Structure formats: structure tokens, C-alpha cells
Amino acid sequence: MKKAALILTLAVFFSCKKESTESFGKAPSKTPVNLGKELFEGKGNCVTCHLPAQKVIGPSIQDIAKTYQAQKASIIRFLKDDAQPIVDPSQYDVMKTNFVVTKAMTDEELQAIEAYVYSNLK
């Protein structure tokens, strides 16, 4: 009986230890699209004016993706305020207020937002 209890205790100990050491220190990896969506809806606050398939204040994400793809333009350059608006220039003054946020983003974050925008192409 003592032997069975010892074996059971060791089995539980090692199975728990293996499980905890495998996940310790490993952050779940995010794809650029997932990170971009998170930034778009959070830190970037882009979702306030842009929805996937519907114009709100600004153009839809699909319209942005289609236009930038067709014109082979850079969404990142626009978000850095290094390029003129090409989708809806009439809304540029509204967008300019957000450049404070997007200019402070890293290149990786801007690339992720661009990946998220392009993931909405239909």
C-alpha cells in the first residue's frame, strides 16, 4: 500500500512538474495579423473610425486594403505621416489627430497593423 501511494505521488509530481516547466517563460506567440488586430482595436484606437466592411467616420478596412493594394502604396508610410492620404482625403484632418499614436508605434507594430488591414481583403 505504501509503495502504491509513493508511486502515485511521484507520478503526480513529475506530471505536474513537466507541465509547469514547459509553459514557464514561454509567451504565446502572436501572428502579425493577431497583433495588428489587437493594436487596431486597442492602443491604436483605429476601430473608433474604421470597421471591417462598413464606412463609419473613415473608410472601411476593406476599402483601405483594396486601395493601397491597387495603388501599391504603403500603409505604414501613411501611418508615419510620410505619405498623403489616398483612400478618402476629405477625412485627412480627422486622421491627423491619430498620428501622435501611430508615430510612436514601433515598425513591428505598424507592420502588424498593415498585415491586419490586408487580412480583411475579400
Rosetta blueprint (number, residue, H / E / L):
1 M L
2 K H
3 K H
4 A H
5 A H
6 L H
7 I H
8 L H
9 T H
10 L H
11 A H
12 V H
13 F H
14 F H
15 S H
16 C H
17 K H
18 K H
19 E H
20 S H
21 T H
22 E H
23 S H
24 F L
25 G L
26 K L
27 A L
28 P L
29 S L
30 K L
31 T L
32 P H
33 V H
34 N H
35 L H
36 G H
37 K H
38 E H
39 L H
40 F H
41 E H
42 G L
43 K L
44 G L
45 N L
46 C H
47 V H
48 T H
49 C L
50 H E
51 L L
52 P L
53 A L
54 Q L
55 K E
56 V L
57 I L
58 G L
59 P L
60 S L
61 I H
62 Q H
63 D H
64 I H
65 A H
66 K H
67 T H
68 Y H
69 Q H
70 A H
71 Q L
72 K L
73 A L
74 S L
75 I H
76 I H
77 R H
78 F H
79 L H
80 K L
81 D L
82 D L
83 A L
84 Q L
85 P L
86 I L
87 V L
88 D L
89 P H
90 S H
91 Q H
92 Y H
93 D H
94 V H
95 M H
96 K H
97 T L
98 N L
99 F H
100 V H
101 V H
102 T H
103 K H
104 A L
105 M L
106 T L
107 D H
108 E H
109 E H
110 L H
111 Q H
112 A H
113 I H
114 E H
115 A H
116 Y H
117 V H
118 Y H
119 S H
120 N L
121 L L
122 K L
